[in-house]
Amino acid sequence: MHIFTDETDGLARAILDYASRRLRLDPVPLDGPRSPGELERAAGQTITADGLGGEAALRLFEEVLAPACISTDNPRSLAFIPAAPSEAATLFDLVVGATSIFGGSWSEGAGAVFAENQALRWLVGLAGLPATAGGVFVQGGTIGNLSALVAARQVARAVGGASPPARWRLAATTETHSSVRSAAAVMDADVVDVPVDGDGRLTGANLRRTLGREGTDGLFAVVATAGTTNTGVIDRLGEIADVCEEHGAWFHVDGAYGLAALASPSMRHRFSGVERADSFIVDPHKWLFAPFDCCALVYREPELARAAHTQTAGYLQPLSTSGEWNPSDFAIHLTRRARGLPFWFSLAAHGTSAYAEAIERTLAVARAAAADIARRPYLDLLLEPELSILVVRRRGWEPADYDAWSRRLLASGLAFVVPTVHRGETVTRLAIVNPRTTPADIAAVLDTMA
Ligand SMILES: *Cc1c(COP(=O)(O)O)cnc(C)c1O
């Protein structure tokens, strides 16, 4: 170990060759999970005193372990929110690994942080926040939401001064992502449930009515969703911003999935009001073509987040006195992979127009898919897609039918689609974020439901 020998050179070639072959597969097989017993039998004991050797371990990964993982970048991987990293982004992830950059501080990672911040600035500009807004790339939307909400409460604490409320509270809806409730639990805060409208949207009127009834004591944030995970619906951001302003509440926009569509000129107006957010998140690993895992977390006033999150200790003194932009200071983390770099590299290499085009393409496929679903007598499209998620009922199916169908699709390698629950009913949903997904791919899936 720790010496570059001829054997290391051979391993480097083997690994780069594998990565290149994997990227070239067209389409990559979907693959799928196997049981612990099957994997035990196929892989055997991989951790040994003397080691297997790099090439043997790589072969084991290629032949046994990788095929036991679903290829979320397959064009027919439509479950949850899949991934569709560009080749450039994926390749650059190898470089991030090869360079041992500590992405937590400016003093150690200045070049990487500079590049990440330019990528963040593109998102800030699309959202219409002031150029002084900024933040950090964190692991995922879950940590992004938690970090933003911790900053929000810190601000409320500072404003409240000597008279803290009995309970801290944030307002959200039933369509809000599960990670927001998880954040509230971690923070020992309560969630004020605001009813949604007929489309599953948070509106200013509902928020105002609920806060009128429940009061605003201890209310430190309102979470709006720009593209709900289940149905892709965008809350009424401008109306919500008005109510936040009336009550002095922090306005957080969770756009983990949907805010990527800010890059699409035809969609940008739908997010009107996001420019008034105190914080927002968007996951490049969802619909901005970056590999896992990557969430952009942005604050209108980064200084507020810095006050909430900066860790202090004698051994950190050189960082905290520097006055420089330390990514560690803006979320719940310290050591940090420069995980925004694959996104930055792809953006730098391809240019922002390529992003706009790729997102437009997925939106067009979603619209074509909606029309296809509407034409089929055995299917119901449960709502017109606002973004790129389609929620579909197969007439006459029970939950067990959806389960069996989903398992069949994956086992046959045709597609990865899973059931969901929408308004208490088991149905299915297709999430389209891959520019290589075609209307024919969607039709092939819909055919299997006949
Ligand atoms: C996916 C998602 C999250 C959570 O993001 P992770 O990256 O999975 O942690 C939060 N909010 C919304 C709206 C999401 O779609």
The ligand as an SDF file (V2000), in Angstrom:
LIG
                    3D

 15 15  0  0  0  0  0  0  0  0999 V2000
  -35.5020   13.7220   -2.4170 C   0  0  0  0  0  0  0  0  0  0  0  0
  -36.1210   14.8110   -1.6470 C   0  0  0  0  0  0  0  0  0  0  0  0
  -35.6220   15.1850   -0.4000 C   0  0  0  0  0  0  0  0  0  0  0  0
  -34.5330   14.4180    0.2910 C   0  0  0  0  0  0  0  0  0  0  0  0
  -33.3560   14.4830   -0.4070 O   0  0  0  0  0  0  0  0  0  0  0  0
  -32.1960   13.3890   -0.1870 P   0  0  0  0  0  0  0  0  0  0  0  0
  -31.1580   13.8680   -1.1220 O   0  0  0  0  0  0  0  0  0  0  0  0
  -32.8090   12.0760   -0.5840 O   0  0  0  0  0  0  0  0  0  0  0  0
  -31.8120   13.4200    1.2370 O   0  0  0  0  0  0  0  0  0  0  0  0
  -36.1750   16.2840    0.2330 C   0  0  0  0  0  0  0  0  0  0  0  0
  -37.1820   16.9600   -0.3430 N   0  0  0  0  0  0  0  0  0  0  0  0
  -37.7100   16.6200   -1.5340 C   0  0  0  0  0  0  0  0  0  0  0  0
  -38.8180   17.4370   -2.1040 C   0  0  0  0  0  0  0  0  0  0  0  0
  -37.1980   15.5250   -2.2210 C   0  0  0  0  0  0  0  0  0  0  0  0
  -37.7300   15.1690   -3.4070 O   0  0  0  0  0  0  0  0  0  0  0  0
  1  2  1  0
  2  3  1  0
  2 14  2  0
  3  4  1  0
  3 10  2  0
  4  5  1  0
  5  6  1  0
  6  7  2  0
  6  8  1  0
  6  9  1  0
 10 11  1  0
 11 12  2  0
 12 13  1  0
 12 14  1  0
 14 15  1  0
M  END
$$$$
